[in-house]
């Protein structure tokens, strides 16, 4: 799983924070310690991607966009999926950055991908995850710094991952949902401690259709 953040322009260009080796650094807090995950930056650019049938995404202040690099695959080709949150308005929001991949969860927030075959049956893919335990006394400011990303106007943040199983020949529909869980457990007073709100509404992406051939 790869995490990305970039500026949305006519053709969304990658603008990833990186270290000297060009790797994206994602910091996660589990229990009393910190785990730093080093991730290679994604290589799929919007210049190479199109939405299936130019499908529109429901209009919100933030939208969830789902993309693939193409719409037809051979059975032995990996299917790589990109999902990102895009800020469409002139104010910032916090969104979750501890996403856990399309088939996992940190129990804080998630982007969950679902795949259906041409009989409208869900393709079963094992899901994993883990519990994110805050150390006692962790403040809202610390939680925002560790588990959230500030999504500024015109920017996007998301992840890219390969479908972990080989899809059989046929037509498939892909859709994703973003959900916030952690901030919904905060009190109103805790939420107001930040001048930038956390986005807590569920979001459903556009639907993509792909074909897999023998």
FIKOLZA-1660 file (N, C-alpha, C; in steps of 0.1 Angstrom, whole numbers, plus 5000, padded with zeros to 4 digits):
% residues 214
   i   px   py   pz ch aa at
   1 5008 4988 5000  A  X  N
   1 5000 5000 5000  A  X CA
   1 5009 5012 5000  A  X  C
   2 5005 5022 4992  A  X  N
   2 5013 5034 4991  A  X CA
   2 5004 5046 4994  A  X  C
   3 5009 5056 5001  A  X  N
   3 5002 5068 5005  A  X CA
   3 5007 5080 4997  A  X  C
   4 4998 5088 4993  A  X  N
   4 5002 5100 4985  A  X CA
   4 4995 5112 4989  A  X  C
   5 5001 5124 4986  A  X  N
   5 4994 5137 4987  A  X CA
   5 4999 5145 4976  A  X  C
   6 4990 5152 4969  A  X  N
   6 4995 5160 4958  A  X CA
   6 4985 5171 4955  A  X  C
   7 4990 5181 4947  A  X  N
   7 4982 5193 4944  A  X CA
   7 4973 5190 4931  A  X  C
   8 4960 5194 4932  A  X  N
   8 4951 5191 4921  A  X CA
   8 4952 5203 4911  A  X  C
   9 4956 5200 4899  A  X  N
   9 4956 5210 4889  A  X CA
   9 4949 5204 4877  A  X  C
  10 4950 5210 4865  A  X  N
  10 4942 5204 4853  A  X CA
  10 4946 5190 4852  A  X  C
  11 4958 5186 4852  A  X  N
  11 4962 5172 4852  A  X CA
  11 4969 5171 4866  A  X  C
  12 4963 5163 4875  A  X  N
  12 4968 5163 4889  A  X CA
  12 4982 5158 4889  A  X  C
  13 4992 5166 4893  A  X  N
  13 5006 5162 4893  A  X CA
  13 5010 5157 4907  A  X  C
  14 5019 5148 4908  A  X  N
  14 5023 5143 4920  A  X CA
  14 5032 5153 4927  A  X  C
  15 5030 5155 4940  A  X  N
  15 5038 5164 4948  A  X CA
  15 5040 5158 4962  A  X  C
  16 5048 5147 4962  A  X  N
  16 5049 5140 4975  A  X CA
  16 5060 5145 4983  A  X  C
  17 5057 5146 4996  A  X  N
  17 5068 5149 5006  A  X CA
  17 5077 5137 5006  A  X  C
  18 5090 5139 5005  A  X  N
  18 5099 5127 5004  A  X CA
  18 5112 5130 5012  A  X  C
  19 5120 5120 5015  A  X  N
  19 5133 5122 5021  A  X CA
  19 5143 5121 5009  A  X  C
  20 5156 5121 5013  A  X  N
  20 5166 5122 5003  A  X CA
  20 5166 5110 4993  A  X  C
  21 5161 5099 4997  A  X  N
  21 5160 5087 4989  A  X CA
  21 5147 5087 4981  A  X  C
  22 5139 5097 4982  A  X  N
  22 5127 5098 4974  A  X CA
  22 5116 5088 4980  A  X  C
  23 5116 5085 4992  A  X  N
  23 5106 5077 4998  A  X CA
  23 5097 5085 5007  A  X  C
  24 5084 5081 5006  A  X  N
  24 5074 5088 5015  A  X CA
  24 5075 5082 5029  A  X  C
  25 5075 5091 5039  A  X  N
  25 5075 5086 5052  A  X CA
  25 5062 5088 5059  A  X  C
  26 5056 5077 5064  A  X  N
  26 5044 5077 5071  A  X CA
  26 5046 5073 5086  A  X  C
  27 5042 5082 5095  A  X  N
  27 5045 5079 5109  A  X CA
  27 5032 5075 5116  A  X  C
  28 5033 5063 5123  A  X  N
  28 5021 5058 5129  A  X CA
  28 5024 5056 5144  A  X  C
  29 5015 5058 5153  A  X  N
  29 5017 5057 5167  A  X CA
  29 5009 5045 5172  A  X  C
  30 5016 5035 5177  A  X  N
  30 5009 5023 5182  A  X CA
  30 5014 5021 5197  A  X  C
  31 5004 5021 5206  A  X  N
  31 5008 5019 5220  A  X CA
  31 5017 5031 5225  A  X  C
  32 5028 5028 5230  A  X  N
  32 5037 5038 5236  A  X CA
  32 5048 5042 5226  A  X  C
  33 5049 5036 5215  A  X  N
  33 5060 5038 5206  A  X CA
  33 5055 5043 5193  A  X  C
  34 5065 5047 5184  A  X  N
  34 5062 5051 5171  A  X CA
  34 5068 5041 5161  A  X  C
  35 5061 5039 5150  A  X  N
  35 5065 5031 5139  A  X CA
  35 5066 5039 5127  A  X  C
  36 5077 5040 5120  A  X  N
  36 5078 5047 5108  A  X CA
  36 5079 5038 5096  A  X  C
  37 5069 5039 5087  A  X  N
  37 5068 5031 5075  A  X CA
  37 5074 5039 5063  A  X  C
  38 5083 5032 5056  A  X  N
  38 5089 5039 5044  A  X CA
  38 5083 5033 5032  A  X  C
  39 5076 5042 5024  A  X  N
  39 5069 5037 5013  A  X CA
  39 5074 5044 5000  A  X  C
  40 5075 5036 4989  A  X  N
  40 5079 5041 4976  A  X CA
  40 5068 5050 4971  A  X  C
  41 5071 5062 4965  A  X  N
  41 5060 5070 4960  A  X CA
  41 5053 5063 4948  A  X  C
  42 5040 5066 4947  A  X  N
  42 5032 5060 4936  A  X CA
  42 5037 5065 4922  A  X  C
  43 5035 5057 4912  A  X  N
  43 5040 5060 4899  A  X CA
  43 5028 5063 4889  A  X  C
  44 5016 5061 4893  A  X  N
  44 5005 5064 4885  A  X CA
  44 5001 5078 4885  A  X  C
  45 5001 5085 4874  A  X  N
  45 4997 5099 4873  A  X CA
  45 4984 5101 4866  A  X  C
  46 4977 5111 4870  A  X  N
  46 4964 5114 4864  A  X CA
  46 4964 5116 4849  A  X  C
  47 4976 5120 4845  A  X  N
  47 4978 5121 4830  A  X CA
  47 4975 5108 4823  A  X  C
  48 4977 5097 4830  A  X  N
  48 4976 5084 4823  A  X CA
  48 4962 5077 4827  A  X  C
  49 4954 5084 4835  A  X  N
  49 4942 5077 4840  A  X CA
  49 4930 5084 4836  A  X  C
  50 4919 5077 4833  A  X  N
  50 4906 5083 4830  A  X CA
  50 4896 5075 4838  A  X  C
  51 4885 5082 4842  A  X  N
  51 4874 5076 4849  A  X CA
  51 4865 5069 4838  A  X  C
  52 4860 5057 4842  A  X  N
  52 4852 5049 4833  A  X CA
  52 4840 5056 4829  A  X  C
  53 4838 5058 4816  A  X  N
  53 4827 5065 4810  A  X CA
  53 4826 5079 4816  A  X  C
  54 4837 5085 4820  A  X  N
  54 4837 5099 4826  A  X CA
  54 4827 5100 4837  A  X  C
  55 4827 5089 4845  A  X  N
  55 4817 5089 4856  A  X CA
  55 4819 5101 4866  A  X  C
  56 4808 5107 4870  A  X  N
  56 4809 5119 4879  A  X CA
  56 4809 5114 4893  A  X  C
  57 4815 5122 4902  A  X  N
  57 4815 5119 4916  A  X CA
  57 4806 5129 4923  A  X  C
  58 4798 5124 4932  A  X  N
  58 4789 5133 4939  A  X CA
  58 4796 5145 4945  A  X  C
  59 4789 5156 4944  A  X  N
  59 4795 5169 4948  A  X CA
  59 4795 5171 4963  A  X  C
  60 4806 5172 4969  A  X  N
  60 4807 5175 4983  A  X CA
  60 4819 5185 4985  A  X  C
  61 4821 5190 4997  A  X  N
  61 4833 5198 4999  A  X CA
  61 4845 5190 4997  A  X  C
  62 4844 5177 5000  A  X  N
  62 4855 5167 4997  A  X CA
  62 4849 5156 4990  A  X  C
  63 4856 5151 4980  A  X  N
  63 4851 5139 4972  A  X CA
  63 4862 5128 4972  A  X  C
  64 4857 5116 4971  A  X  N
  64 4866 5104 4970  A  X CA
  64 4866 5099 4956  A  X  C
  65 4878 5099 4950  A  X  N
  65 4879 5095 4936  A  X CA
  65 4887 5082 4935  A  X  C
  66 4882 5073 4926  A  X  N
  66 4888 5060 4924  A  X CA
  66 4892 5060 4910  A  X  C
  67 4905 5055 4908  A  X  N
  67 4911 5054 4894  A  X CA
  67 4918 5041 4892  A  X  C
  68 4919 5037 4880  A  X  N
  68 4929 5026 4876  A  X CA
  68 4937 5031 4864  A  X  C
  69 4948 5025 4862  A  X  N
  69 4957 5030 4851  A  X CA
  69 4951 5027 4837  A  X  C
  70 4942 5017 4836  A  X  N
  70 4935 5013 4824  A  X CA
  70 4922 5005 4827  A  X  C
  71 4915 5001 4817  A  X  N
  71 4902 4995 4820  A  X CA
  71 4902 4980 4814  A  X  C
  72 4912 4976 4808  A  X  N
  72 4913 4962 4803  A  X CA
  72 4926 4956 4808  A  X  C
  73 4926 4943 4813  A  X  N
  73 4937 4936 4818  A  X CA
  73 4938 4922 4813  A  X  C
  74 4950 4916 4812  A  X  N
  74 4951 4902 4810  A  X CA
  74 4951 4895 4824  A  X  C
  75 4948 4883 4824  A  X  N
  75 4946 4876 4836  A  X CA
  75 4959 4876 4845  A  X  C
  76 4970 4877 4839  A  X  N
  76 4983 4877 4847  A  X CA
  76 4988 4890 4850  A  X  C
  77 4980 4901 4846  A  X  N
  77 4985 4914 4849  A  X CA
  77 4980 4919 4863  A  X  C
  78 4988 4926 4871  A  X  N
  78 4983 4932 4883  A  X CA
  78 4974 4943 4881  A  X  C
  79 4964 4944 4889  A  X  N
  79 4954 4955 4888  A  X CA
  79 4957 4965 4900  A  X  C
  80 4962 4976 4896  A  X  N
  80 4966 4986 4906  A  X CA
  80 4955 4997 4907  A  X  C
  81 4951 5000 4919  A  X  N
  81 4940 5009 4921  A  X CA
  81 4945 5021 4930  A  X  C
  82 4940 5033 4926  A  X  N
  82 4944 5045 4932  A  X CA
  82 4931 5052 4937  A  X  C
  83 4930 5055 4950  A  X  N
  83 4919 5062 4956  A  X CA
  83 4924 5074 4964  A  X  C
  84 4918 5086 4961  A  X  N
  84 4922 5098 4969  A  X CA
  84 4910 5107 4972  A  X  C
  85 4912 5114 4983  A  X  N
  85 4903 5124 4988  A  X CA
  85 4908 5138 4982  A  X  C
  86 4898 5145 4976  A  X  N
  86 4901 5158 4969  A  X CA
  86 4893 5169 4976  A  X  C
  87 4900 5179 4980  A  X  N
  87 4893 5191 4986  A  X CA
  87 4889 5200 4975  A  X  C
  88 4876 5203 4974  A  X  N
  88 4870 5211 4964  A  X CA
  88 4867 5225 4968  A  X  C
  89 4869 5229 4980  A  X  N
  89 4865 5242 4985  A  X CA
  89 4877 5250 4990  A  X  C
  90 4874 5262 4994  A  X  N
  90 4885 5271 4998  A  X CA
  90 4887 5271 5013  A  X  C
  91 4886 5260 5019  A  X  N
  91 4890 5259 5033  A  X CA
  91 4896 5245 5036  A  X  C
  92 4904 5244 5046  A  X  N
  92 4911 5231 5049  A  X CA
  92 4903 5222 5058  A  X  C
  93 4906 5209 5057  A  X  N
  93 4900 5199 5066  A  X CA
  93 4912 5189 5070  A  X  C
  94 4910 5183 5082  A  X  N
  94 4919 5172 5085  A  X CA
  94 4912 5159 5080  A  X  C
  95 4920 5150 5074  A  X  N
  95 4915 5137 5070  A  X CA
  95 4925 5127 5075  A  X  C
  96 4921 5114 5076  A  X  N
  96 4929 5104 5082  A  X CA
  96 4940 5100 5073  A  X  C
  97 4952 5098 5079  A  X  N
  97 4964 5093 5071  A  X CA
  97 4968 5079 5075  A  X  C
  98 4962 5073 5086  A  X  N
  98 4965 5059 5090  A  X CA
  98 4954 5050 5084  A  X  C
  99 4955 5048 5071  A  X  N
  99 4944 5041 5064  A  X CA
  99 4945 5026 5064  A  X  C
 100 4956 5020 5065  A  X  N
 100 4957 5006 5066  A  X CA
 100 4955 4998 5054  A  X  C
 101 4955 5004 5042  A  X  N
 101 4953 4997 5029  A  X CA
 101 4938 4995 5027  A  X  C
 102 4935 4991 5014  A  X  N
 102 4921 4989 5010  A  X CA
 102 4914 4977 5018  A  X  C
 103 4922 4968 5022  A  X  N
 103 4916 4956 5029  A  X CA
 103 4920 4955 5043  A  X  C
 104 4924 4966 5049  A  X  N
 104 4927 4966 5063  A  X CA
 104 4922 4978 5070  A  X  C
 105 4923 4979 5083  A  X  N
 105 4919 4991 5090  A  X CA
 105 4927 4994 5102  A  X  C
 106 4929 5006 5106  A  X  N
 106 4936 5010 5118  A  X CA
 106 4926 5012 5129  A  X  C
 107 4913 5011 5126  A  X  N
 107 4902 5014 5135  A  X CA
 107 4901 5029 5138  A  X  C
 108 4908 5037 5130  A  X  N
 108 4907 5052 5132  A  X CA
 108 4899 5057 5120  A  X  C
 109 4903 5053 5108  A  X  N
 109 4897 5057 5095  A  X CA
 109 4901 5048 5085  A  X  C
 110 4894 5047 5073  A  X  N
 110 4897 5038 5063  A  X CA
 110 4892 5042 5050  A  X  C
 111 4899 5037 5039  A  X  N
 111 4893 5037 5026  A  X CA
 111 4891 5022 5022  A  X  C
 112 4879 5018 5021  A  X  N
 112 4876 5004 5018  A  X CA
 112 4872 5002 5004  A  X  C
 113 4879 4993 4997  A  X  N
 113 4876 4990 4983  A  X CA
 113 4868 4977 4982  A  X  C
 114 4857 4978 4974  A  X  N
 114 4849 4966 4972  A  X CA
 114 4848 4963 4957  A  X  C
 115 4849 4950 4953  A  X  N
 115 4849 4946 4939  A  X CA
 115 4838 4936 4937  A  X  C
 116 4830 4939 4926  A  X  N
 116 4819 4930 4923  A  X CA
 116 4821 4924 4909  A  X  C
 117 4817 4911 4907  A  X  N
 117 4818 4905 4894  A  X CA
 117 4806 4908 4885  A  X  C
 118 4805 4902 4873  A  X  N
 118 4794 4906 4864  A  X CA
 118 4781 4900 4868  A  X  C
 119 4781 4892 4879  A  X  N
 119 4769 4886 4885  A  X CA
 119 4765 4894 4897  A  X  C
 120 4771 4906 4899  A  X  N
 120 4769 4914 4911  A  X CA
 120 4772 4908 4924  A  X  C
 121 4782 4898 4924  A  X  N
 121 4786 4891 4936  A  X CA
 121 4799 4897 4940  A  X  C
 122 4800 4900 4953  A  X  N
 122 4813 4906 4958  A  X CA
 122 4824 4896 4957  A  X  C
 123 4836 4901 4952  A  X  N
 123 4848 4892 4952  A  X CA
 123 4854 4892 4966  A  X  C
 124 4854 4881 4972  A  X  N
 124 4859 4880 4986  A  X CA
 124 4874 4881 4987  A  X  C
 125 4879 4890 4994  A  X  N
 125 4893 4892 4997  A  X CA
 125 4895 4894 5012  A  X  C
 126 4904 4886 5017  A  X  N
 126 4906 4887 5032  A  X CA
 126 4909 4901 5037  A  X  C
 127 4904 4904 5048  A  X  N
 127 4907 4918 5054  A  X CA
 127 4914 4916 5067  A  X  C
 128 4923 4926 5070  A  X  N
 128 4931 4925 5082  A  X CA
 128 4930 4939 5089  A  X  C
 129 4938 4940 5099  A  X  N
 129 4938 4953 5106  A  X CA
 129 4944 4951 5120  A  X  C
 130 4943 4962 5127  A  X  N
 130 4949 4962 5141  A  X CA
 130 4943 4973 5149  A  X  C
 131 4944 4973 5162  A  X  N
 131 4939 4983 5171  A  X CA
 131 4950 4994 5173  A  X  C
 132 4946 5006 5172  A  X  N
 132 4954 5017 5174  A  X CA
 132 4952 5022 5188  A  X  C
 133 4961 5021 5197  A  X  N
 133 4959 5024 5211  A  X CA
 133 4967 5036 5215  A  X  C
 134 4960 5047 5219  A  X  N
 134 4967 5059 5223  A  X CA
 134 4972 5058 5237  A  X  C
 135 4984 5063 5240  A  X  N
 135 4990 5062 5253  A  X CA
 135 4982 5072 5262  A  X  C
 136 4980 5070 5275  A  X  N
 136 4972 5078 5283  A  X CA
 136 4977 5093 5283  A  X  C
 137 4968 5102 5282  A  X  N
 137 4971 5116 5282  A  X CA
 137 4974 5122 5268  A  X  C
 138 4973 5114 5258  A  X  N
 138 4975 5119 5244  A  X CA
 138 4965 5130 5241  A  X  C
 139 4969 5142 5237  A  X  N
 139 4960 5153 5235  A  X CA
 139 4955 5152 5221  A  X  C
 140 4944 5160 5218  A  X  N
 140 4938 5161 5205  A  X CA
 140 4949 5166 5195  A  X  C
 141 4957 5176 5199  A  X  N
 141 4967 5181 5191  A  X CA
 141 4977 5170 5186  A  X  C
 142 4981 5162 5196  A  X  N
 142 4990 5151 5192  A  X CA
 142 4984 5141 5183  A  X  C
 143 4971 5138 5185  A  X  N
 143 4964 5128 5177  A  X CA
 143 4963 5134 5162  A  X  C
 144 4960 5147 5161  A  X  N
 144 4959 5153 5148  A  X CA
 144 4973 5153 5141  A  X  C
 145 4984 5155 5148  A  X  N
 145 4997 5155 5143  A  X CA
 145 5001 5141 5138  A  X  C
 146 4997 5131 5145  A  X  N
 146 5002 5117 5142  A  X CA
 146 4993 5109 5132  A  X  C
 147 4980 5111 5133  A  X  N
 147 4971 5103 5125  A  X CA
 147 4963 5110 5115  A  X  C
 148 4966 5123 5113  A  X  N
 148 4958 5130 5103  A  X CA
 148 4967 5139 5094  A  X  C
 149 4961 5142 5083  A  X  N
 149 4968 5151 5073  A  X CA
 149 4959 5163 5070  A  X  C
 150 4965 5175 5069  A  X  N
 150 4957 5186 5066  A  X CA
 150 4955 5187 5051  A  X  C
 151 4942 5186 5047  A  X  N
 151 4939 5186 5033  A  X CA
 151 4935 5200 5029  A  X  C
 152 4945 5207 5023  A  X  N
 152 4943 5221 5020  A  X CA
 152 4935 5223 5007  A  X  C
 153 4930 5235 5004  A  X  N
 153 4922 5237 4992  A  X CA
 153 4929 5232 4979  A  X  C
 154 4923 5225 4971  A  X  N
 154 4929 5220 4958  A  X CA
 154 4939 5209 4959  A  X  C
 155 4940 5203 4971  A  X  N
 155 4950 5192 4972  A  X CA
 155 4942 5179 4974  A  X  C
 156 4950 5168 4972  A  X  N
 156 4944 5154 4974  A  X CA
 156 4953 5146 4983  A  X  C
 157 4947 5136 4989  A  X  N
 157 4955 5126 4997  A  X CA
 157 4948 5113 4996  A  X  C
 158 4956 5102 4994  A  X  N
 158 4951 5089 4992  A  X CA
 158 4961 5078 4993  A  X  C
 159 4957 5067 4986  A  X  N
 159 4966 5055 4986  A  X CA
 159 4965 5048 4973  A  X  C
 160 4975 5040 4971  A  X  N
 160 4975 5031 4959  A  X CA
 160 4979 5017 4963  A  X  C
 161 4972 5007 4957  A  X  N
 161 4975 4994 4961  A  X CA
 161 4970 4984 4950  A  X  C
 162 4977 4973 4949  A  X  N
 162 4974 4963 4940  A  X CA
 162 4963 4954 4946  A  X  C
 163 4954 4949 4937  A  X  N
 163 4944 4939 4941  A  X CA
 163 4952 4926 4945  A  X  C
 164 4951 4921 4957  A  X  N
 164 4960 4910 4961  A  X CA
 164 4957 4896 4956  A  X  C
 165 4946 4895 4948  A  X  N
 165 4943 4882 4942  A  X CA
 165 4942 4883 4927  A  X  C
 166 4944 4872 4920  A  X  N
 166 4942 4872 4905  A  X CA
 166 4927 4871 4902  A  X  C
 167 4923 4881 4894  A  X  N
 167 4908 4881 4890  A  X CA
 167 4906 4872 4878  A  X  C
 168 4896 4864 4878  A  X  N
 168 4893 4855 4867  A  X CA
 168 4888 4864 4856  A  X  C
 169 4888 4858 4843  A  X  N
 169 4883 4866 4832  A  X CA
 169 4868 4870 4834  A  X  C
 170 4865 4882 4831  A  X  N
 170 4852 4887 4832  A  X CA
 170 4852 4902 4834  A  X  C
 171 4840 4908 4837  A  X  N
 171 4839 4922 4839  A  X CA
 171 4837 4925 4854  A  X  C
 172 4843 4935 4859  A  X  N
 172 4842 4938 4874  A  X CA
 172 4839 4953 4876  A  X  C
 173 4832 4955 4887  A  X  N
 173 4830 4969 4891  A  X CA
 173 4837 4972 4905  A  X  C
 174 4843 4983 4905  A  X  N
 174 4851 4987 4917  A  X CA
 174 4845 5000 4923  A  X  C
 175 4844 5000 4936  A  X  N
 175 4839 5012 4943  A  X CA
 175 4845 5012 4957  A  X  C
 176 4846 5024 4962  A  X  N
 176 4853 5026 4975  A  X CA
 176 4845 5035 4984  A  X  C
 177 4847 5034 4997  A  X  N
 177 4841 5042 5007  A  X CA
 177 4851 5047 5017  A  X  C
 178 4851 5060 5021  A  X  N
 178 4860 5065 5031  A  X CA
 178 4851 5067 5044  A  X  C
 179 4857 5063 5055  A  X  N
 179 4850 5064 5068  A  X CA
 179 4860 5069 5079  A  X  C
 180 4855 5078 5087  A  X  N
 180 4862 5083 5098  A  X CA
 180 4856 5077 5111  A  X  C
 181 4864 5071 5120  A  X  N
 181 4858 5065 5132  A  X CA
 181 4864 5072 5144  A  X  C
 182 4877 5075 5145  A  X  N
 182 4883 5081 5157  A  X CA
 182 4877 5094 5161  A  X  C
 183 4876 5103 5152  A  X  N
 183 4871 5117 5156  A  X CA
 183 4856 5117 5160  A  X  C
 184 4849 5107 5156  A  X  N
 184 4835 5106 5160  A  X CA
 184 4833 5102 5175  A  X  C
 185 4844 5098 5181  A  X  N
 185 4844 5094 5195  A  X CA
 185 4848 5106 5204  A  X  C
 186 4853 5117 5198  A  X  N
 186 4857 5129 5205  A  X CA
 186 4844 5137 5210  A  X  C
 187 4846 5144 5221  A  X  N
 187 4835 5153 5225  A  X CA
 187 4835 5165 5216  A  X  C
 188 4824 5173 5217  A  X  N
 188 4823 5185 5209  A  X CA
 188 4834 5195 5214  A  X  C
 189 4837 5195 5227  A  X  N
 189 4847 5204 5232  A  X CA
 189 4861 5200 5226  A  X  C
 190 4864 5187 5225  A  X  N
 190 4876 5183 5219  A  X CA
 190 4878 5187 5204  A  X  C
 191 4867 5185 5197  A  X  N
 191 4867 5188 5183  A  X CA
 191 4870 5203 5181  A  X  C
 192 4864 5212 5190  A  X  N
 192 4866 5226 5188  A  X CA
 192 4880 5231 5192  A  X  C
 193 4888 5222 5197  A  X  N
 193 4901 5227 5201  A  X CA
 193 4910 5229 5188  A  X  C
 194 4906 5224 5177  A  X  N
 194 4913 5227 5165  A  X CA
 194 4905 5237 5156  A  X  C
 195 4913 5246 5151  A  X  N
 195 4906 5256 5142  A  X CA
 195 4903 5250 5128  A  X  C
 196 4909 5239 5125  A  X  N
 196 4906 5231 5113  A  X CA
 196 4898 5219 5116  A  X  C
 197 4886 5218 5110  A  X  N
 197 4877 5206 5113  A  X CA
 197 4882 5193 5108  A  X  C
 198 4879 5182 5114  A  X  N
 198 4881 5169 5109  A  X CA
 198 4869 5165 5101  A  X  C
 199 4872 5160 5089  A  X  N
 199 4861 5155 5080  A  X CA
 199 4856 5142 5085  A  X  C
 200 4843 5141 5089  A  X  N
 200 4837 5129 5095  A  X CA
 200 4826 5123 5087  A  X  C
 201 4822 5129 5076  A  X  N
 201 4811 5123 5068  A  X CA
 201 4816 5112 5060  A  X  C
 202 4809 5101 5059  A  X  N
 202 4813 5090 5050  A  X CA
 202 4812 5095 5035  A  X  C
 203 4821 5090 5027  A  X  N
 203 4822 5094 5013  A  X CA
 203 4822 5081 5004  A  X  C
 204 4814 5081 4994  A  X  N
 204 4814 5070 4984  A  X CA
 204 4820 5075 4971  A  X  C
 205 4829 5067 4965  A  X  N
 205 4836 5071 4953  A  X CA
 205 4827 5068 4941  A  X  C
 206 4832 5073 4929  A  X  N
 206 4827 5068 4916  A  X CA
 206 4829 5053 4914  A  X  C
 207 4823 5047 4905  A  X  N
 207 4824 5033 4902  A  X CA
 207 4832 5031 4889  A  X  C
 208 4842 5022 4889  A  X  N
 208 4850 5019 4878  A  X CA
 208 4847 5005 4873  A  X  C
 209 4846 5003 4860  A  X  N
 209 4844 4990 4854  A  X CA
 209 4857 4986 4847  A  X  C
 210 4862 4974 4849  A  X  N
 210 4873 4968 4842  A  X CA
 210 4870 4955 4837  A  X  C
 211 4877 4951 4826  A  X  N
 211 4875 4938 4820  A  X CA
 211 4888 4930 4821  A  X  C
 212 4887 4918 4825  A  X  N
 212 4899 4909 4825  A  X CA
 212 4897 4898 4815  A  X  C
 213 4908 4896 4807  A  X  N
 213 4908 4887 4796  A  X CA
 213 4918 4875 4798  A  X  C
 214 4915 4863 4793  A  X  N
 214 4925 4852 4794  A  X CA
 214 4938 4856 4789  A  X  C
% end
